Amino acid sequence: MFLKARNPHEIVLAVPVAPPDALRRFQPLCDHVACLLAPEYFAAIGQFYQDFEQVEDAEVVRLLREFRPARPGTRSRPVDIDQAARRERD
């Protein structure tokens, strides 16, 4: 697995909602898994959000570049994508 090969201190999967089968598949790959809601009926992620607008690829690339580690081997910092997106809109 890509992340394990980079020798992280730990791998944490934290999501607000996920299908139960996806959580079962990822559980063995992670040190910790946090999920607020794992409903049996899960058609699409958008069904659990009041506003689930699409994010353009260019915006994702910009955010990833903005928050990547300064140089190889340095630890990255946690990223609050929602907060970064709000700053961009304001």
C-alpha positions in Angstrom: 0.0 0.0 0.0 1.3 3.4 -0.9 0.8 5.0 2.5 2.4 2.2 4.4 5.4 2.3 2.1 6.0 5.9 3.2 6.3 4.7 6.8 3.8 7.0 8.5 3.5 7.2 12.2 -0.2 6.1 11.9 -2.9 6.0 9.3 -6.3 7.5 10.3 -9.4 7.2 8.2 -11.9 9.8 9.4 -15.1 10.3 7.4 -18.6 11.6 8.3 -20.4 8.9 6.4 -19.5 5.8 4.4 -21.0 2.5 3.2 -20.4 -0.3 5.7 -18.7 -2.5 3.1 -16.2 0.2 2.3 -15.4 0.6 6.0 -14.8 -3.2 6.3 -12.4 -3.1 3.4 -10.4 -0.1 4.7 -10.3 -1.2 8.4 -7.4 -3.6 8.1 -5.3 -0.9 6.3 -5.7 1.8 9.0 -4.6 2.2 12.5 -7.8 4.1 13.4 -11.2 4.4 11.7 -13.7 7.1 12.7 -17.1 7.2 10.9 -20.2 9.0 12.2 -22.7 7.2 10.1 -22.6 3.9 8.2 -26.1 3.2 7.0 -27.0 -0.1 5.3 -28.7 1.7 2.4 -26.0 3.8 0.8 -26.7 4.9 -2.8 -24.5 7.9 -3.1 -22.6 10.3 -0.8 -24.7 13.2 -2.0 -27.8 11.7 -0.3 -26.4 12.6 3.1 -25.6 16.3 2.4 -28.0 19.3 2.0 -25.5 21.0 -0.3 -23.1 18.7 -2.2 -21.8 20.8 -5.0 -19.1 19.5 -7.3 -15.5 20.7 -6.9 -13.5 21.4 -10.1 -10.3 19.4 -10.6 -8.3 22.6 -10.8 -9.5 23.6 -7.3 -8.5 20.2 -5.9 -5.0 20.5 -7.5 -4.6 24.0 -6.1 -5.5 22.9 -2.6 -3.2 19.9 -2.7 -0.3 22.1 -3.9 -1.1 24.7 -1.2 -1.0 22.2 1.7 1.7 19.7 0.5 4.9 19.3 2.6 7.6 21.8 1.9 10.1 19.1 1.0 10.3 15.4 0.7 10.5 13.7 4.1 8.8 16.4 6.1 5.5 15.6 7.8 2.5 17.2 6.3 0.0 19.2 8.4 -3.7 18.4 8.8 -5.8 20.1 6.2 -9.2 21.5 6.7 -10.5 21.5 3.1 -13.8 23.1 4.1 -12.0 26.0 5.8 -9.7 26.5 2.8 -12.6 26.5 0.4 -14.5 29.1 2.5 -11.4 31.3 2.5 -11.3 31.0 -1.3 -15.0 31.9 -1.7 -14.7 35.0 0.7 
